[in-house]
Amino acid sequence: GGEGEENAMDARCIAALMACLGDAHLRFEEWHSVVEAGKRARAKAQSLNHARIMCKGSYLIGYGYMMIGSLREAEVWLSRCHAECIQGNFHNSRAYLLLALGDLALRQSQLV
């Protein structure tokens, strides 16, 4: 376990995210796979008791839901990620999260 396992999990999460971001015409199913990757990361993190992977999993779930258009779900997961960032003092993750929260707020405001 440990560092190598975290890096492998990160690589899989990043690969899932990049597969989506690399496609200009994002398909619904691809964002669902990001949500699933986040859920797998969180499940793995729980077994390892690993706060940083848990936080990244929450981010992937929230971001994936946002891109699918499930904004309420996205808000729940990104808020959870925010709490996990603060609790774990994960400054880099929090920077990404703040961008995602800004994106989410913009999408929510367009619904009004």
N, C-alpha and C positions, 0 to 999 in steps of 0.2 A: 504493500500500500504506500501511503505517503505521497511525496512530491511527484514521483513518476506517474502515479495513478491520477493525481490532480491534473497534471499536464496533459495526459491522454484524454481526460474528460473535457478539459478546456479545448483541446484540438477538435474534438467531436462537436462541441457546442459551436465553436467558431466556424467549422466547416458547414454546419447546418445553417447558420446565419448567413455566411458568405454565399451559399448556394442560392439563397433568396435574394440577397442584395445584388448579386451579379446579374440577375435576370431583370431586364427593364420592364418586362410584362409579367409581374409577379402572379403566379397562380395560387389560388386559394389553398390547394393541397400542400403546397410548399410551406406556407406559413403554419399550417396545421402540424407539419413535421417539426417545425421550430418549437411549437408548444409542447409536442411530445418529447423532444430532446430536453427541454427544460424540466419536464416532469421526471424523466429518467435521471437527470442530474440531481434533482432534489431527493429522489429515492436513494440514490447512491450516497449522497451527502449525509442522509440520515443514518445509514448503516456505518459510515465512517465518522460520524459526528463532526462533520467538516463545514464550518460556517461560511467560508468563502464560496464553496461550490453551491451551497444552499442559496446564497445570495444571487449567484450567476444564474442558477436555475429559475429563480423567481423572475429575474430580468427577462430571460428568454420567453418564459410563459407570458408575461405581461406584454412584451414587445410583439410576440406572435399574435396574441389576441387583438392588439391594437391594429395590426396590419390586416387582420381578417375583418375588422370592423366591430368586434365585440368590445366596445369601449368601457362598459361597466366592469367586465371581467379584467380588462387591461388595467383599469384603475386600482382594482383590488390587489392584483399581483405586483404592480409597480409600487404601490404603497407598502406592501409587505417587503419588497426589495429595499425600499428606502429605510424602513425600520432596521432591516438586517445590515445595511451599509453602516448606519449610525452605530448600531450595537457592536459591530465588528471593526469599526473604524477603517472601512475600506474606501479610501479617498478616490482612487481611480475609478472604481465601480460607480461611485456616487456621481462622478462627472458625467459618465455615460447616461446614468439614470436621469439626471437633471435635463439632459437633452431630450430623452424619451418623454419625460413628463411635460416638457414644453410642446412637443409634437402632439401628445395626447390632448393637452388643453386646447390647442389650435383645432384639432379634429372635433372636439366636443363643442367648441364655440360655433363651428360651421353647421352644427345640427340645430342650433337655436333659431 
